[in-house]
């Protein structure tokens, strides 16, 4: 025996009091690296290249700028999107003022930034909703109006021709049979209004004056009364329009009558 002061036996592999700290730091580092790897896989679509794209160049994919497609033909819009790495999706087709086959709406809007390969939805025009202009020749203005409204059109400017049946439609613009978008007006030319001379009514009894007015194709208008003691009662004292003045059929003739019994 070499005395009572024996040293305890050493532990194999022990390198002093700092060895545990080194092991702990190594474990933490491994956890951090693993977490970073998982994050990279999730963020970049599972690519082991991390923040770089999995393409041949290995560069980060840049976002694409959506072009403005409204007004373009569908084929041109498709070609333009393909050139920018985007896809065209026709969402719907509907009537519109733009030519058939052209883009009238898009989503996302032009100049938006999207991921490469994203879809751009468009609505394509089928052309205007048109109807055929009906045959209106020979109809009165009111008849023509009713016919046009029945097919979704309206009466536009009305002009008077130099000859033809009075008040009857002579022609239309567009002509009968032409295609016209709904709610659009149709210009009409009608025959010249027939005029008649206004008969002389002054001095006539009111009942006789009424007969003369109606016989001429005119109508009795406003009738007023005044009192003139020098004239007999119920006689016409004044008239408007004046005698022999040209008036269209249906014109109203106003009278001033002397009061009487």
Secondary structure, 3 states (H helix, E strand, C coil): CCCCCCCCCCCCCCCCCCHHHHHHHHHHHHHHHHHHHHHHHHHCCCCCCCCCCCCCCCCCCCCEECCCCCCCEHHHHHHHHHHCCCEEEEEEEECCCCCCCEEEEEECCCCCEECCCCEEEEEEECCCCEEECCCCCCCEHHHHHHHHHHCCCEEEEEEECCCCCECEEEEEECCCCCEEECCCEEEEEEECCCEEECCCCCCCEHHHHHHHHHHCCCEEEEEEEECCCCCCCCEEEEEECCCCCEEECCCEEEEEEECCC
